[in-house]
Amino acid sequence: MSAIYTKKGIALNLSDGDLFSRSGRHVGRVRGDKAYGPDGRYVGTLVGNRLVYRSKDSAEKKSAYSPRSSNGHSTANQPATAISGEEPPIPH
């Protein structure tokens, strides 16, 4: 697992292309440089190790999938960043 952070610095874990919140909730699947939620809707764009929401990409949709579970994690949050975009609309 590797750490990915939202624009505001909230830690997510990336495992085999899937993003998990601190509580272990499956919040996204990475396809290329974008992440999509279980319903197939755009969640955010990966920029380095940051996930940011960009409204220009928000119309994109992929196939829905069944979320899987994961153990929670205790990765520390990071400071916010000035990368272009907004905080992704995902539960933490």
C-alpha positions in Angstrom: 0.0 0.0 0.0 1.1 3.5 -0.7 -0.2 6.8 0.6 -2.2 9.3 -1.5 -3.4 12.6 -0.1 -6.3 14.8 -1.0 -5.8 18.4 -1.9 -6.4 19.3 1.8 -3.9 16.6 2.9 -6.3 13.8 4.1 -4.5 10.5 3.8 -5.8 7.7 1.6 -4.2 4.3 0.9 -3.7 3.1 -2.6 -3.6 -0.7 -3.0 -3.7 -2.5 -6.3 -5.3 0.5 -8.0 -8.0 1.0 -5.3 -8.2 3.9 -2.9 -9.3 3.4 0.7 -10.2 5.9 3.4 -8.7 5.8 6.9 -11.7 3.7 8.1 -11.1 1.2 5.3 -14.0 2.3 3.0 -13.4 1.8 -0.7 -13.7 5.3 -2.1 -12.2 4.9 -5.6 -10.5 2.9 -8.3 -7.7 4.5 -10.2 -7.8 4.3 -14.0 -4.9 6.1 -15.6 -4.5 9.4 -13.7 -8.2 9.6 -12.6 -10.2 7.9 -9.8 -13.8 6.8 -10.1 -16.2 5.8 -7.3 -18.0 2.5 -7.0 -20.9 4.0 -9.0 -18.5 4.8 -11.8 -18.6 8.6 -11.3 -15.4 10.7 -11.4 -13.9 11.3 -7.9 -10.6 13.1 -8.7 -7.4 13.3 -10.7 -4.1 12.1 -9.4 -1.3 14.8 -9.5 1.8 13.2 -8.1 0.6 11.8 -4.7 -2.4 14.2 -4.5 -6.0 13.6 -5.5 -7.8 16.7 -6.6 -11.3 17.3 -8.1 -11.3 19.1 -11.4 -14.8 20.1 -12.6 -13.6 19.9 -16.3 -13.3 16.1 -15.8 -16.5 15.6 -13.7 -18.6 14.5 -16.7 -16.5 11.4 -17.2 -18.0 8.1 -16.0 -16.7 4.6 -16.1 -18.3 1.2 -15.3 -19.7 0.7 -11.8 -18.0 -1.9 -9.6 -18.6 -3.6 -6.3 -16.6 -1.9 -3.5 -14.3 -4.1 -1.5 -13.3 -3.7 2.1 -9.9 -3.1 3.6 -8.5 -2.7 7.1 -8.3 0.9 8.2 -5.0 2.7 8.3 -3.2 5.2 10.5 -1.3 7.2 7.8 -0.8 10.7 9.0 -2.4 13.6 7.1 -0.2 16.1 5.3 -0.5 19.9 4.9 -2.8 21.2 2.2 -1.4 22.0 -1.3 -2.0 24.8 -3.8 -2.5 22.4 -6.8 -5.2 23.6 -9.2 -8.6 21.9 -8.3 -10.8 21.3 -5.4 -11.0 18.9 -2.5 -12.5 15.6 -3.9 -16.0 14.8 -2.7 -15.2 11.5 -0.9 -16.0 10.3 2.6 -13.1 10.1 4.9 
